[in-house]
Amino acid sequence: MLSLLTTIVAIALPSAAMSQSWPDRNITLVIPFPAGGSTDGIGRPIAGMLSKQLGKQVVIENRGGAAGNIAAAAVARAAPDGYTLFLTSTGPAVTNKLLYKNLSFDPAVDFTPIAMIGIIPQVLIATPNLPVSNIQQLVELAKAKGSLNIGNSGNGTMAHIAAVSLARAANIQVTHVTYRGSAQLITDVLGGQIEAGFPGFVPQVEQSKMLAVSSSERLKTLPNVPTLKESGYDLVAGTWFGIMGPAGMPASIVERINTLVSEFLDSQEAQQLFPVLGMHAIRGTPQDMSRFMAAELARWEPVVRAENIKLE
């Protein structure tokens, strides 16, 4: 018994000491997509805030590729000492597990949830000359024509999964047109090459005919655009963002980062930034984040399986 107690203490002491001295060097915040996107847009202000509050530089490392899996795998292999953090989005944290046959990591096992940040909803847009002004008219048109072309910003992205979910809820036939990102998708909707699109919010969507947003409430930047729920479709969807670390991080470090992120969400900087990104803040404990991830997995798995959405 004494030997077992001695072993436990020996293991616990270095971890406690590490937590007390953290951070004593620079921290790396891994972002799983190239610079310039939404993930990068929220990651840099948070890195700046953490640098200021912690007194050590938080260095951004953009590691794109494989829908975020390359970055996620690297973080999963890192030491759980608080010096490698991961600014994740829906894909690496949840849906990639459903889309890829073989992943080198399990989001539910290989990461420590730390803090939720926010969610960017999808915006249902239509080409300007389409004779519709709301989602009900779009659904009626789709049924009358027999099908509807709707663009998304990538196969297996939340834009695609949400569009599939909407088509199922509205009982309409849809031809999904896949793009590499939102820019060309929005350009083609504006130009009439496709009838509709379901990109995540970016400022460019304001140039199009906007029919609905997939958020739980109307966006401050689009106050006249109704939600899907207001329009009769019980669908809330979007790409959410949060911070995780490798599995096994000390609880005291996790709690400190969570507190700082929560304070950032209440800051004037966040209040100004989030509407520009079309983002709703999401607060919660690390345990809340873990439960949220499990709920997201359970919610989207039936859709992905039914539609046989896969990525290689």
C-alpha positions as CSV (number, residue, x, y, z in Angstrom):
1,M,0.0,0.0,0.0
2,L,2.8,2.4,0.9
3,S,4.6,1.5,-2.3
4,L,1.5,2.3,-4.4
5,L,1.0,5.6,-2.6
6,T,4.7,6.5,-3.2
7,T,4.3,5.8,-6.9
8,I,1.2,7.9,-7.2
9,V,2.9,10.8,-5.4
10,A,6.0,10.4,-7.6
11,I,3.8,10.7,-10.7
12,A,1.7,13.6,-9.5
13,L,4.6,15.8,-8.2
14,P,6.2,16.5,-11.6
15,S,2.8,17.3,-13.1
16,A,1.9,19.7,-10.3
17,A,5.3,21.4,-10.6
18,M,4.9,21.8,-14.3
19,S,1.5,23.3,-13.9
20,Q,2.8,25.9,-11.4
21,S,5.6,27.0,-13.7
22,W,3.6,27.0,-16.9
23,P,4.2,28.8,-19.1
24,D,8.0,29.3,-19.0
25,R,8.5,29.3,-22.8
26,N,6.6,30.0,-26.0
27,I,3.4,28.1,-26.8
28,T,2.4,26.8,-30.3
29,L,-1.2,27.2,-31.4
30,V,-1.8,24.8,-34.3
31,I,-4.4,25.9,-36.9
32,P,-5.4,23.1,-39.2
33,F,-6.0,25.3,-42.3
34,P,-4.0,27.8,-44.3
35,A,-3.7,31.4,-43.3
36,G,-6.5,33.7,-44.3
37,G,-9.6,31.6,-43.6
38,S,-12.2,31.7,-40.8
39,T,-10.2,29.5,-38.5
40,D,-7.1,31.7,-38.9
41,G,-9.3,34.8,-38.5
42,I,-10.4,33.8,-35.0
43,G,-7.1,32.1,-34.1
44,R,-4.8,35.1,-34.4
45,P,-6.8,37.4,-32.0
46,I,-7.0,34.6,-29.5
47,A,-3.2,33.9,-29.8
48,G,-2.6,37.6,-29.3
49,M,-4.8,37.6,-26.2
50,L,-3.2,34.5,-24.7
51,S,0.3,36.0,-25.4
52,K,-0.6,39.1,-23.5
53,Q,-2.3,37.4,-20.6
54,L,0.3,34.6,-20.1
55,G,3.4,36.7,-20.7
56,K,4.8,34.3,-23.3
57,Q,4.4,34.3,-27.0
58,V,1.7,32.1,-28.5
59,V,3.0,31.3,-32.0
60,I,0.6,30.4,-34.8
61,E,1.5,27.3,-36.8
62,N,-0.8,26.8,-39.9
63,R,-0.7,23.1,-40.9
64,G,-3.2,22.6,-43.6
65,G,-4.1,19.4,-45.4
66,A,-6.5,16.5,-45.4
67,A,-9.4,18.5,-44.0
68,G,-7.5,19.3,-40.8
69,N,-6.3,15.7,-40.1
70,I,-2.6,16.4,-40.6
71,A,-2.7,19.1,-37.9
72,A,-4.9,17.1,-35.6
73,A,-2.6,14.0,-35.8
74,A,0.4,16.2,-35.0
75,V,-1.3,17.7,-31.9
76,A,-2.5,14.2,-30.7
77,R,1.1,13.1,-30.7
78,A,2.4,16.1,-28.9
79,A,3.4,16.2,-25.2
80,P,0.4,17.1,-23.0
81,D,2.3,19.9,-21.3
82,G,0.3,22.9,-22.4
83,Y,2.8,24.0,-25.0
84,T,0.9,22.7,-28.0
85,L,-2.7,23.8,-28.4
86,F,-5.1,23.1,-31.3
87,L,-7.6,25.5,-32.7
88,T,-10.0,23.0,-34.0
89,S,-13.2,23.2,-36.1
90,T,-16.1,20.8,-36.6
91,G,-14.2,18.6,-39.0
92,P,-11.1,17.5,-37.0
93,A,-13.1,17.4,-33.8
94,V,-16.2,15.5,-35.0
95,T,-17.2,14.9,-38.5
96,N,-13.9,13.7,-40.0
97,K,-14.3,10.6,-37.8
98,L,-17.5,9.8,-39.8
99,L,-16.0,10.7,-43.2
100,Y,-12.6,9.0,-43.2
101,K,-12.2,5.3,-43.0
102,N,-8.8,5.4,-41.3
103,L,-7.8,8.2,-39.0
104,S,-4.6,8.1,-36.9
105,F,-6.4,9.8,-34.1
106,D,-9.7,9.6,-32.3
107,P,-11.1,13.0,-31.4
108,A,-13.0,11.6,-28.4
109,V,-9.9,9.9,-26.9
110,D,-6.7,11.6,-28.1
111,F,-7.5,15.2,-27.1
112,T,-8.2,17.3,-24.1
113,P,-11.2,19.6,-24.6
114,I,-10.3,23.1,-23.3
115,A,-12.7,25.8,-24.5
116,M,-15.5,26.5,-26.9
117,I,-15.2,29.7,-29.0
118,G,-18.1,30.1,-31.4
119,I,-20.0,28.9,-34.4
120,I,-20.4,30.3,-37.9
121,P,-23.7,29.3,-39.5
122,Q,-24.5,28.5,-43.1
123,V,-26.4,31.0,-45.3
124,L,-28.8,29.8,-47.9
125,I,-28.4,32.0,-51.0
126,A,-30.0,32.1,-54.4
127,T,-29.0,33.5,-57.7
128,P,-30.4,37.0,-58.2
129,N,-32.7,36.2,-61.1
130,L,-34.3,33.1,-59.5
131,P,-38.0,33.9,-58.9
132,V,-37.9,33.3,-55.1
133,S,-37.7,35.6,-52.1
134,N,-37.8,33.0,-49.3
135,I,-37.0,29.4,-48.5
136,Q,-40.6,28.3,-48.9
137,Q,-40.7,29.5,-52.5
138,L,-37.3,27.9,-53.2
139,V,-38.7,24.5,-51.9
140,E,-41.8,24.9,-54.1
141,L,-39.6,25.7,-57.1
142,A,-37.4,22.7,-56.5
143,K,-40.4,20.4,-56.3
144,A,-41.9,21.9,-59.5
145,K,-38.6,21.5,-61.4
146,G,-37.9,18.1,-59.9
147,S,-34.5,19.1,-58.6
148,L,-32.3,22.0,-57.5
149,N,-28.6,22.7,-58.0
150,I,-27.1,23.8,-54.7
151,G,-23.4,24.5,-54.1
152,N,-21.4,23.7,-51.1
153,S,-17.8,24.7,-50.1
154,G,-16.4,21.1,-50.1
155,N,-17.5,17.5,-50.0
156,G,-18.0,16.4,-46.4
157,T,-17.8,20.0,-45.0
158,M,-20.5,21.2,-42.7
159,A,-21.8,23.2,-45.7
160,H,-22.4,20.0,-47.5
161,I,-23.8,18.0,-44.5
162,A,-26.1,20.9,-43.7
163,A,-27.3,21.2,-47.3
164,V,-28.0,17.4,-47.3
165,S,-29.9,17.8,-44.0
166,L,-32.0,20.7,-45.4
167,A,-32.9,18.7,-48.6
168,R,-34.0,15.8,-46.4
169,A,-36.1,18.0,-44.2
170,A,-37.7,19.8,-47.1
171,N,-38.2,16.5,-49.1
172,I,-36.7,17.9,-52.2
173,Q,-34.2,16.5,-54.8
174,V,-30.9,18.3,-54.9
175,T,-27.9,18.1,-57.1
176,H,-24.9,19.0,-54.8
177,V,-22.2,21.0,-56.6
178,T,-19.0,20.9,-54.7
179,Y,-16.4,23.7,-54.7
180,R,-13.1,24.2,-53.0
181,G,-14.1,26.9,-50.6
182,S,-16.8,29.6,-50.6
183,A,-15.4,32.2,-53.0
184,Q,-16.0,30.5,-56.3
185,L,-19.3,29.1,-55.0
186,I,-20.7,32.6,-54.3
187,T,-19.3,33.9,-57.6
188,D,-21.2,31.2,-59.5
189,V,-24.4,31.8,-57.6
190,L,-24.2,35.5,-58.3
191,G,-23.5,34.8,-62.0
192,G,-26.3,32.3,-62.3
193,Q,-24.2,29.3,-63.0
194,I,-25.9,27.4,-60.2
195,E,-29.3,28.2,-58.6
196,A,-28.4,28.2,-55.0
197,G,-25.7,27.7,-52.4
198,F,-25.2,27.0,-48.8
199,P,-21.8,28.5,-47.8
200,G,-20.7,29.5,-44.3
201,F,-21.1,33.1,-43.6
202,V,-18.6,35.4,-45.3
203,P,-19.1,39.1,-46.1
204,Q,-19.5,38.3,-49.8
205,V,-22.8,36.5,-49.3
206,E,-24.4,39.9,-48.6
207,Q,-24.1,40.6,-52.4
208,S,-26.5,37.6,-53.1
209,K,-30.2,36.9,-52.5
210,M,-30.1,35.6,-48.9
211,L,-33.0,33.3,-47.9
212,A,-32.2,31.9,-44.5
213,V,-29.4,31.3,-42.0
214,S,-28.8,28.1,-40.1
215,S,-28.1,29.8,-36.7
216,S,-30.2,29.5,-33.6
217,E,-31.1,33.2,-33.9
218,R,-30.7,35.9,-36.5
219,L,-27.2,37.2,-37.2
220,K,-26.5,40.8,-36.1
221,T,-25.0,41.5,-39.5
222,L,-28.0,40.0,-41.3
223,P,-31.0,41.1,-39.2
224,N,-33.5,40.9,-42.0
225,V,-32.6,37.3,-42.9
226,P,-34.7,34.7,-41.1
227,T,-33.4,31.5,-39.5
228,L,-34.3,28.1,-40.9
229,K,-36.2,27.5,-37.7
230,E,-38.3,30.6,-38.3
231,S,-38.9,29.4,-41.8
232,G,-40.3,26.1,-40.6
233,Y,-37.2,23.8,-40.7
234,D,-35.8,22.6,-37.4
235,L,-32.2,22.8,-38.5
236,V,-29.4,24.6,-36.6
237,A,-26.0,23.9,-38.2
238,G,-22.6,25.6,-38.7
239,T,-18.9,25.3,-38.4
240,W,-17.9,25.6,-34.7
241,F,-14.5,26.4,-33.3
242,G,-12.8,25.5,-30.0
243,I,-9.4,24.9,-28.4
244,M,-8.1,21.5,-27.5
245,G,-4.8,20.0,-26.5
246,P,-3.3,16.5,-26.4
247,A,-4.9,14.0,-24.1
248,G,-3.8,14.1,-20.5
249,M,-3.2,17.9,-20.0
250,P,-3.0,19.1,-16.4
251,A,-6.4,20.3,-15.2
252,S,-5.0,23.5,-13.8
253,I,-3.6,24.5,-17.3
254,V,-6.9,23.6,-19.0
255,E,-8.8,25.6,-16.5
256,R,-6.6,28.7,-16.9
257,I,-6.9,28.7,-20.7
258,N,-10.6,28.1,-20.4
259,T,-11.0,31.1,-18.1
260,L,-8.9,33.4,-20.4
261,V,-10.9,32.3,-23.5
262,S,-14.2,32.9,-21.7
263,E,-13.0,36.4,-20.7
264,F,-12.0,37.1,-24.3
265,L,-15.5,36.2,-25.5
266,D,-16.8,39.0,-23.3
267,S,-14.2,41.5,-24.5
268,Q,-14.8,44.5,-26.7
269,E,-12.5,43.0,-29.3
270,A,-14.6,39.9,-29.6
271,Q,-17.8,41.9,-29.6
272,Q,-16.5,43.8,-32.7
273,L,-14.9,40.8,-34.4
274,F,-17.6,38.1,-34.1
275,P,-20.3,40.0,-36.1
276,V,-17.8,40.5,-38.9
277,L,-17.2,36.8,-39.0
278,G,-20.9,36.0,-38.6
279,M,-20.0,34.1,-35.5
280,H,-22.0,33.4,-32.4
281,A,-20.0,33.0,-29.2
282,I,-20.3,29.6,-27.3
283,R,-19.2,29.5,-23.7
284,G,-18.7,26.5,-21.5
285,T,-16.4,24.4,-19.4
286,P,-14.1,21.7,-20.8
287,Q,-16.8,19.2,-19.8
288,D,-19.4,21.2,-21.7
289,M,-17.2,21.0,-24.8
290,S,-16.8,17.2,-24.4
291,R,-20.5,16.8,-24.2
292,F,-21.1,19.1,-27.1
293,M,-18.7,17.1,-29.3
294,A,-20.5,13.9,-28.4
295,A,-23.8,15.4,-29.2
296,E,-22.6,16.7,-32.6
297,L,-21.3,13.2,-33.4
298,A,-24.6,11.6,-32.6
299,R,-26.5,14.3,-34.5
300,W,-24.6,14.1,-37.8
301,E,-23.7,10.4,-38.0
302,P,-27.2,9.3,-39.3
303,V,-27.0,12.0,-42.0
304,V,-23.5,11.0,-43.1
305,R,-24.3,7.3,-43.1
306,A,-27.6,7.6,-44.9
307,E,-26.1,9.8,-47.6
308,N,-22.9,7.6,-47.8
309,I,-20.7,10.7,-47.6
310,K,-17.1,9.6,-47.6
311,L,-13.6,11.2,-48.0
312,E,-10.3,9.5,-48.8
